[in-house]
Amino acid sequence: MRIIKTIIVNAVVGIMIGSTITLCMIAMQVGSTTLESKHILECFIMYALIGVLTAIFKTDRLPYSLLIGLHMLGTLLIVIGSSLIFNWGWLTSNDVPIFMTIFVIIYAGVWIGVYINSQITSHKLNQRLKVRNKN
């Protein structure tokens, strides 16, 4: 039951992050600005899979840098697979360099956000522990 809960939570977080990125890209007029219901559902599936992939970070057997590399590769494969399965047409020969550039920028941006969030959370927890230890 705990595994199912973790999968669902990771999938929902993936959908939330992916949806935010999609809305930001639409606001910046990167790519299509019209989304059909079918396309939104396809994106949700892709985002959920990427979210579930984050479960690899639960292991402490591999170096964190290797886990990030594996996650980036897995995310890239999920995005490419989704493009091919759902016929999004992102990967025409002329678009591959643009696609890869956008992918790397988005991936780096998300991880910078995750890093900042974890730093803020750690700082808040440390402050609470200091207060608790004083009492």
C-alpha positions in Angstrom: 0.0 0.0 0.0 2.9 2.4 0.8 4.4 1.8 -2.6 1.1 2.7 -4.3 0.8 5.8 -2.3 4.4 6.8 -3.2 3.7 6.2 -6.9 0.5 8.3 -6.8 2.2 11.1 -4.9 5.2 11.2 -7.3 2.8 11.1 -10.3 0.7 14.0 -9.0 3.8 16.0 -8.3 5.1 15.3 -11.8 1.8 16.4 -13.2 1.9 19.6 -11.2 5.5 20.5 -12.3 4.8 19.5 -15.9 1.6 21.6 -16.0 3.4 24.6 -14.6 6.1 24.3 -17.2 3.6 23.9 -20.0 1.7 27.1 -18.8 5.0 29.0 -18.6 5.9 27.9 -22.1 2.5 29.0 -23.4 2.9 32.3 -21.6 6.3 32.8 -23.3 4.8 31.7 -26.6 7.2 28.7 -26.9 5.5 26.1 -29.1 1.7 25.7 -29.5 -0.6 28.0 -27.7 -3.7 25.9 -28.3 -4.2 22.7 -26.4 -6.9 20.2 -27.1 -8.3 17.9 -24.4 -6.6 14.9 -25.9 -3.2 16.7 -25.9 -3.6 17.7 -22.2 -4.4 14.1 -21.2 -1.3 12.9 -23.2 0.8 15.5 -21.4 -0.6 14.4 -18.0 0.4 10.8 -18.8 4.0 11.9 -19.7 4.3 14.2 -16.6 3.0 11.4 -14.4 5.6 9.0 -15.8 8.4 11.5 -15.2 7.1 12.0 -11.7 7.1 8.3 -11.0 10.7 8.2 -12.3 11.8 10.4 -9.4 11.5 7.3 -7.2 15.1 6.5 -8.2 16.2 9.3 -5.8 15.0 7.1 -2.9 18.1 4.9 -3.2 21.4 5.7 -1.4 23.3 3.1 -3.2 24.3 5.4 -6.1 26.0 8.8 -6.1 23.5 11.7 -6.4 25.1 13.0 -9.6 24.6 9.6 -11.3 21.0 9.5 -10.2 20.5 13.0 -11.8 22.1 11.7 -15.0 19.9 8.6 -15.0 16.8 10.7 -14.2 17.7 13.1 -17.1 18.2 10.2 -19.5 15.0 8.5 -18.4 13.1 11.8 -18.7 14.5 12.4 -22.1 13.4 8.8 -23.2 9.9 9.4 -21.7 9.6 12.7 -23.6 10.8 11.2 -26.9 8.6 8.1 -26.4 5.6 10.3 -25.7 6.3 12.4 -28.8 6.5 9.3 -31.0 3.5 7.5 -29.4 1.3 10.5 -29.5 2.5 11.8 -32.8 3.5 15.3 -31.5 6.0 15.7 -34.3 8.6 17.3 -32.0 11.4 15.3 -33.5 11.7 16.2 -37.1 15.3 16.4 -38.3 15.2 20.2 -38.3 13.8 20.4 -34.8 16.1 18.0 -32.9 18.7 20.7 -31.9 16.0 23.1 -30.8 14.2 20.3 -28.9 17.4 19.2 -27.1 18.2 22.8 -26.2 14.7 23.5 -24.8 14.8 20.1 -23.0 18.1 20.9 -21.3 17.0 24.4 -20.3 13.7 23.1 -18.8 15.4 20.2 -17.0 18.1 22.5 -15.5 15.4 25.0 -14.5 13.4 22.4 -12.8 16.4 21.1 -10.9 17.4 24.6 -9.8 13.9 25.0 -8.5 14.0 21.7 -6.7 17.4 22.6 -5.2 16.3 26.0 -4.0 13.2 24.4 -2.5 15.2 21.8 -0.7 17.6 24.4 0.7 14.7 26.5 2.0 13.1 23.4 3.6 16.4 22.4 5.2 16.9 25.9 6.5 13.4 25.9 8.1 13.9 22.5 9.6 17.2 23.5 11.1 15.7 26.6 12.6 12.9 24.6 14.2 15.5 22.1 15.6 17.5 24.9 17.1 14.4 26.3 18.8 13.4 22.8 20.0 16.9 22.1 21.3 16.9 25.3 23.3 13.8 24.2 25.2 
